[in-house]
Amino acid sequence: MTPRQKGAYLFVYFAGEGAEDGEQIRFAVSDGPNMNSWTEINAGQPVLWSNVGERGVRDPFILRDSARNRFVVIATDLRVWPDHDWKRAVEHGSRSIVVWESADLVSWNGPWLATVAPENAGNAWAPKAFWSDEDKAWTIIWASILYPDGVRDESQYQRLLMSTTKDFRSFTPAEVYLDAGHHVIDAMFLTDADATYRFSANAHVVDDSGPSKHVFMERGTSIFDPAFVPLTVDVGKSSLDFGEGPAVGKLLDRDGWFLLIDESNRRGYRLFESSDLASGEWTPVEDAALPPNARHGSVITITNEERDWLLANSGAGNPLVVGTRRAQS
């Protein structure tokens, strides 16, 4: 199989809270069937702008909804620039996520808000969506701090909540997916053979140094296994100061798996690879040139035709970029 037949990757991300346009969505495509080099769409400027809710978006997750022949982007409804008021964001932030959809990755409908978190939630962060063949629906998993007694203070922590949807407009009432008794956010999954692996930013306590600041990898039998078993407690700890926002998937150019970890507010995303998920071992790819300033995002596989279409329609003449930016201002 030639490189042209193997497809490419589409990386969807935001650029941080250090600039006015940082909390908007950017795209990049890999230059081949590996992740070592990338081309930014629209010269690295935002592609999707939010003019709803808090008018900022973070933690975008892109999926291919084959049942409806659509691509969907969901994201955190959050803007912390310029005041960086994180206390407000977790105690009185948005309970909604932001949604866009497209048939071709270039012309997008949206954004619209979808309220997913219950009234006693202070936030709804880092939504991800996972397809169920059995239910013919998407399970949405996100993080919320819940305030059961109505008092909004620092005694509570991020739990993982879930809901289901078929159209990203109507959602079932939120349920608790995981309450670990401490902060857990950014859940992602990989399934191989009879095992499902869960990756998260999990503030478990390992030793006297306090809560973990790295990605946590567990093994279970399915996404809904109530008894995941820890496999790698701190992925990449030897080469990262901090890690969150895991993005995972299969390698296109050979057997194996990739794991992107966001070393946020430091070096940005770093690439790791593994040839054996069950081992829990990940090797850093030090020479990978990932998009600069990329923060907490997601990756899907696209065809070479889809990659060429995106590149041909990026830039100032792209009606998506121009029209959406005008609506935002």
C-alpha positions in Angstrom: 0.0 0.0 0.0 1.4 3.4 -1.0 1.4 6.5 1.3 -1.3 8.1 -0.9 -3.6 5.2 -0.1 -3.2 5.3 3.7 -5.0 8.6 4.3 -4.0 11.3 6.8 -4.9 12.8 10.1 -7.1 15.8 10.9 -6.1 17.5 14.1 -8.7 19.9 15.7 -7.6 22.0 18.7 -7.6 25.5 20.3 -4.5 27.7 21.0 -4.9 28.6 24.7 -6.1 31.6 26.7 -3.1 33.9 26.0 -4.7 35.8 23.1 -8.1 37.1 22.1 -8.6 34.5 19.4 -6.9 31.6 21.3 -10.1 30.1 22.5 -11.4 29.4 19.0 -11.0 26.3 16.9 -8.1 25.5 14.5 -7.5 22.7 12.1 -4.3 21.0 10.9 -3.7 18.1 8.6 -0.8 15.7 8.6 1.6 15.8 5.7 1.4 12.1 5.2 0.2 8.9 7.0 2.1 9.7 10.1 2.2 12.5 12.7 5.7 13.8 12.3 4.8 16.9 10.4 1.6 19.0 9.8 0.1 21.7 7.7 -2.1 24.2 9.4 -5.4 25.1 7.8 -6.0 28.8 7.2 -2.4 29.5 8.1 -3.0 28.6 11.7 -5.8 31.1 12.2 -9.2 30.0 13.7 -11.4 28.0 11.4 -14.5 27.8 13.6 -15.6 30.8 15.8 -18.2 30.7 18.5 -20.7 33.5 18.7 -22.9 31.7 21.3 -22.7 31.2 25.1 -19.4 32.5 26.5 -18.2 33.2 22.9 -15.1 31.1 23.4 -14.5 27.4 22.9 -11.9 24.9 24.2 -11.2 21.2 24.1 -12.8 20.5 20.7 -13.6 16.9 19.8 -14.3 15.9 16.2 -16.1 12.8 15.1 -17.4 11.2 11.9 -21.1 10.5 12.2 -21.5 7.8 9.5 -25.2 7.3 10.3 -26.0 10.8 9.2 -23.1 11.4 6.8 -21.8 14.3 8.9 -18.7 15.4 10.7 -19.5 16.9 14.2 -17.4 19.1 16.4 -18.3 19.5 20.1 -16.4 21.7 22.4 -16.3 23.3 25.9 -18.3 26.6 26.1 -15.7 28.6 27.9 -13.8 31.8 27.6 -11.3 32.8 30.2 -9.4 35.5 28.2 -8.7 38.2 29.3 -9.4 38.0 33.1 -8.4 34.3 33.6 -11.2 33.9 36.3 -11.0 30.2 36.8 -13.1 30.3 40.0 -16.0 31.7 38.0 -15.4 29.1 35.3 -15.8 26.1 37.6 -18.4 27.4 40.0 -20.7 29.5 37.7 -19.6 28.5 34.2 -21.6 27.2 31.3 -23.6 23.9 31.6 -23.7 23.7 27.8 -21.4 22.4 25.1 -21.0 24.0 21.7 -21.8 22.0 18.5 -21.1 22.4 14.8 -21.7 19.9 12.0 -20.6 19.6 8.3 -21.0 17.3 5.4 -17.6 18.1 3.9 -15.3 19.6 6.6 -15.5 23.0 4.9 -19.1 24.3 5.1 -20.3 24.1 8.7 -23.7 24.5 10.3 -23.7 26.1 13.8 -22.6 26.8 16.3 -25.4 26.0 18.6 -25.5 25.4 22.4 -26.7 22.1 23.9 -27.3 22.1 27.6 -26.0 18.8 29.0 -25.1 19.3 32.7 -27.6 19.4 35.5 -28.6 22.6 37.3 -26.3 21.9 40.3 -23.2 21.7 38.0 -20.7 24.5 37.9 -19.3 23.7 34.4 -19.4 21.2 31.5 -15.9 20.6 30.2 -14.0 18.5 27.6 -16.9 16.7 26.0 -16.2 13.5 24.0 -18.5 11.3 22.0 -18.5 7.5 21.5 -20.7 5.5 19.1 -22.8 2.5 20.4 -23.8 0.0 17.7 -26.2 -1.5 20.2 -28.0 1.7 21.0 -27.5 3.4 17.6 -26.6 6.5 19.5 -23.7 8.6 20.7 -22.6 8.5 24.4 -21.3 11.9 25.4 -18.9 12.0 28.3 -17.7 15.2 29.9 -16.5 16.6 33.3 -18.6 18.7 35.7 -18.1 19.8 39.3 -21.4 19.1 41.1 -22.6 21.1 44.1 -25.2 18.9 45.7 -25.8 21.2 48.7 -25.9 24.4 46.7 -22.7 25.8 48.2 -20.2 26.6 45.5 -16.8 26.3 46.9 -13.5 24.3 46.5 -14.7 21.3 48.4 -16.1 19.6 45.3 -14.3 18.0 42.3 -14.7 17.1 38.7 -16.7 14.0 38.0 -17.3 12.4 34.7 -21.0 12.7 33.5 -22.6 11.1 30.5 -25.7 11.5 28.2 -26.8 10.0 24.9 -27.8 11.6 21.7 -28.6 10.7 18.1 -28.5 14.2 16.6 -26.5 16.4 18.9 -29.5 18.5 19.6 -31.6 16.3 22.0 -29.8 14.7 24.9 -30.9 12.3 27.6 -30.7 13.6 31.3 -27.1 13.5 32.6 -25.9 10.6 34.7 -22.7 10.1 36.6 -20.3 8.0 34.6 -17.4 8.1 37.1 -17.1 9.5 40.6 -13.5 8.8 41.7 -13.7 11.0 44.8 -11.1 13.4 43.2 -10.7 15.3 40.0 -11.0 13.2 36.8 -11.4 14.8 33.4 -10.6 14.2 29.7 -11.6 10.6 29.3 -10.6 8.9 26.0 -10.8 5.2 25.0 -9.1 2.7 22.7 -10.5 -0.8 22.0 -8.3 -3.6 20.9 -9.4 -7.3 20.7 -11.3 -7.9 24.0 -9.9 -5.0 26.0 -10.9 -1.3 26.2 -8.3 1.1 27.5 -9.3 4.4 29.2 -7.0 7.4 29.3 -7.8 10.4 31.5 -6.3 13.3 33.5 -6.9 11.7 36.9 -5.7 13.4 40.1 -5.2 10.2 42.0 -2.6 10.3 44.7 0.4 8.2 44.0 2.8 9.0 46.8 3.6 11.9 49.2 4.1 14.2 46.2 0.3 14.7 46.1 -2.2 14.4 43.2 -0.9 13.1 39.8 -0.4 15.6 37.1 -0.1 13.1 34.2 -2.3 10.9 32.1 -3.7 7.8 33.7 -4.2 4.6 31.6 -6.5 1.8 32.7 -7.8 -1.5 31.2 -11.4 -2.8 31.1 -13.8 -4.8 29.0 -15.9 -2.0 27.6 -16.4 1.7 28.0 -19.0 1.0 30.7 -16.9 -1.5 32.7 -17.4 -0.5 36.4 -14.0 -2.0 37.3 -11.3 -0.6 35.2 -7.8 -1.7 36.4 -4.9 0.7 36.4 -2.2 -0.2 33.8 0.1 2.8 33.6 -0.3 5.3 36.5 1.6 8.3 34.9 2.1 8.0 31.2 5.0 10.0 29.9 6.1 11.2 33.4 9.8 10.8 32.6 9.6 13.2 29.7 6.7 15.5 30.6 6.3 18.1 33.4 2.5 17.8 33.1 0.0 16.0 30.9 -3.7 16.2 30.1 -6.0 16.2 27.0 -5.1 12.7 25.7 -5.9 12.0 22.0 -5.5 8.4 21.0 -5.9 6.2 17.9 -4.3 3.8 15.4 -1.2 4.5 13.4 -1.8 4.7 9.7 1.6 3.8 8.3 2.3 0.7 10.4 0.9 -1.4 13.2 0.7 0.4 16.5 -1.0 3.2 18.3 -0.5 6.9 18.9 -1.1 9.0 22.1 -0.9 12.8 22.0 -0.6 14.4 25.4 -1.0 18.1 26.0 1.8 19.5 28.2 -0.3 22.6 28.5 1.2 26.0 29.1 4.6 24.4 28.5 5.6 22.7 25.2 2.0 22.0 24.0 1.2 18.6 22.5 3.8 15.8 22.6 3.6 12.5 20.6 3.9 9.0 22.0 3.7 5.6 20.3 3.1 2.1 21.4 3.2 -1.3 19.6 1.5 -3.1 22.4 -1.4 -1.5 24.3 -1.6 -4.3 26.9 2.0 -3.4 28.0 1.0 0.1 28.9 4.3 1.3 27.5 4.6 4.5 25.4 7.7 5.8 23.7 8.0 9.6 23.1 8.6 10.6 19.4 11.0 13.5 20.1 11.3 14.7 16.5 7.6 15.1 15.8 6.8 18.6 14.7 3.2 19.1 15.9 1.2 22.3 15.2 2.6 25.1 17.3 0.5 26.3 20.2 -1.9 23.3 19.8 -3.8 22.8 23.0 -6.3 20.1 24.1 -7.9 18.8 20.9 -8.7 15.6 19.0 -7.6 13.6 15.9 -9.5 11.6 13.3 -8.4 9.8 10.2 -9.4 11.3 6.9 -8.9 10.2 3.3 -6.4 11.8 1.0 -9.2 13.4 -0.9 -10.6 15.0 2.2 -7.2 16.3 3.1 -6.7 17.8 -0.4 -10.2 19.3 -0.2 -9.4 21.0 3.1 -6.1 22.4 1.8 -7.7 23.6 -1.4 -10.5 25.5 0.6 -8.4 27.0 3.3 -7.2 30.6 3.6 -8.8 34.0 3.2 -11.2 32.8 0.4 -12.7 30.1 2.5 -16.4 31.0 3.1 -16.4 29.1 6.3 -13.7 31.3 7.9 -14.9 34.6 6.5 -18.6 34.1 7.2 -18.2 32.7 10.7 -15.7 35.4 11.8 -18.0 38.1 10.6 -20.9 36.6 12.6 -18.7 36.5 15.7 -17.7 40.1 15.7 
